[in-house]
């Protein structure tokens, strides 16, 4: 009996997992493609979004064996699978508009935008909002994300054109110069690369200990009469 296989970012991989393994588990655990994130496990938040035959799909609820013979694209494959020399226009647009904070939802936002612009190159504001209505951003970066989608549509239409100003603001050479953003979007968030762990988040490290000592004890707030 032939072993089922699927194509991921242009490469064929055998599916040797159990029938209960999800596509998300296969991508992250077996293929080390960590851009799709586990958010809810119910297909509700959109953090795990990938493209299956060009259509946006929630990888956390799709059985890996259910996509045998299909073409799967993850955030890591937008550039390589598409034969691009630089960033995908949607990735570039999210960088240009600084449309991220923690970055956890960014994979889903980018992949849904790619899917939208493939079948609707010039979406209306209502179409953009409808496409992203089931992708959750806990940081509340929705206005910048909408701006990124509008900019992506421009870049997709003329990818070789010189970037135009975004909503009246110049497009800077350095992302940190974008007005109102002191901390630029890190490129690894839109390319699917791992983001380094901040030392203060590592339990027991010196920065973590300093952070803990700087925080008041729980319940030790100012007393009230």
N, C-alpha and C positions, 0 to 999 in steps of 0.2 A: 504493500500500500504506500503510495507516494506521501511524503511529508508535506503538509501544507506550507505555503510560503507567502510572504507579502513583500511589497517594495516600499522601502522607507527612505526618503530623500535620495531616490535614484539607485539605491542598492537593495538587492534581493536578500531577504533573511528568512530562514526556515522558522516555522512556528512549532517549537517543541515543548510548549507549556501545556498546562492542564486546561480543561474545558472551562474552568471558572476564572482563569486569569483574564484580566481586562487589558485592553489595548494600552491604557495608561501604565499599568504595571510592567507590561512587556517593554514599552519604550524606555521607562526610567530604570527598571531593574536589570533588564537583559541587554539593552542597547545603549545605556548610559546617555540617553537624550533627556535632559532634565528641564528643558524649557516648559513642557506641559506640567502644570502644578496640580497636586491633589488639594482641592479646596473643600468640597462638600461630599463627594462620592455619590451624588445623586443626579448629576447632570444639571444642576441648578445655577451654579455660580459662574461657569464659563472659564475658570482658570486652566482647565485641562484641554482646551480646544486645539484641535489639529484639523488638517484638511484631508479628507478621504475622497479621492478622485475629484479634487478641487472643491468639494463641498465641506463647509464647516461642520465638525462633529465633536461631540463630547466624549473624550477618550476614557473617562472614568466609568462609563456605563456600557461600553461596547466590548463584547467578548473579543479577545485577540483573534481567535479562530474565525470570528465572523467577518473579518476583513481580509481573509485569505484571497490572494489573487488581485488585490486592490492596491492602489497607489496612495501612500500616506506621506504627507509633508508636515514636518514640524517647523517651529521657528528657526531651528538651526539650518534647515534646508531651504529657506526662502532664497538665499543668495546662491548657494552651490547648485541646488536642483534647478534653479531658474537660469543658470548660466550667467549670472551677473558678476561684474568685476568689483563693485562696491556694495554698499548696503542696499537692500530692497527699498524702493521709494517709500513704502509705508514705514519701514524702520527709520529711515531718514527723517520722515515727517514727525514721528514721535520724538526724535531727538531735537529737531528744530524747535518744536513747541514746548519742550520740557514736560511732556504729558505723562509724568509718573511721579510717585512719591516712594512708597515701599517697593513697588515693582512686582508684587505678587500677581496682580491681575493682568499685567501688561501682556503676557503671552496671549491670553484670550482676546484682549482688545485688538492686538495687532493682527492675529489670525482671522478674526471676524471682519476686520477692515479689508484685509486682502480678499476674502471671499466676496464681500460686498462690491468692491471696485471691479472685480472680474466680470460680474454680470450687470453692474450699474455703474459705469464709469463716471457719470456726473450725478451723484445722488443728491436729492433734496435734503433739507434739514430734517424733515419728517422721516425720510427713509433711513438716514443715519441713526436717528434716535431709535427707530424701530429695530434696526439691525443689532444695536448694542443694548437694547432694553433688558435683556436677560443676562448680561454680563455685569457682575457686581464689582464695584470699586469701594472698598471700605475706607479709603483715605479721602474720598470725595473729590477726585481730580476730574470730574466729569466735563467741566467747561474746557479744560486743556485737551482732553481726549477728543471732544467734538471738533475742536480747532485742528487737532492733528489729522483727523479724517478728512476735513476739508482741504488741508494742505496736501495730504497724500493724493487726493484726486487730481490736484494740479500737477504734482510731480509725476504721477502715472501717465498723464496726458502728454507731458513733455519732459521726460526724465533727464534729457541732456541740457535742458534750458537752465539758465542761471537762476538760482533760488530767488523768489520774489519776497518782499517784506511780508511778515505775518501780521495782519490786522494793524497795519500802519507802523509796526516796529521793525527795525532793520534786522536782517538775519545775520547774527554775528559769526565771526570765524571761530570764536571759542564759545561753547555752550554756556559757560558760567556767566557770560555777559548778557544773557537774556534777562530782560527787565523783570525784577521781582523775584528772581530765583538765584539765591546765593549758592545753592548746592545743585550742580548740573545733573541731568539724567546720566547715569553711568552707562557707557556703551554696552557693557555685558548684559544689561537688562533687556535690550532690544535684539541682541544677537543670539541669546540663548546660552551665553557662557555663565558659569557659576560666579556668584558674587562672593568675595572673601568675607569670612566671618569677622565682625568687629570684635576686638579684644574685650571690650566691656561686657559683651554678651557671654563670654566664656566663664562659667562658674568657677570661682576659686582663683581667677587671674587677678593680678594687681589692679588693673583698671576696673574690674568688676567689684573688687573690694572697696575701692575708693568711691564708686558709684553707690554701693550699698550704704556706706557710712554717711554719705551726703544726704541720703533720704531719711526723713523722720520716721520713727517707728510707727507702725499702723495703729491708729487710735490715739496717737500722742499729739493730737492737734491742740490748738488753743482752747482753754476751758471757757465755758460760757456760764454766766450767772444764772 
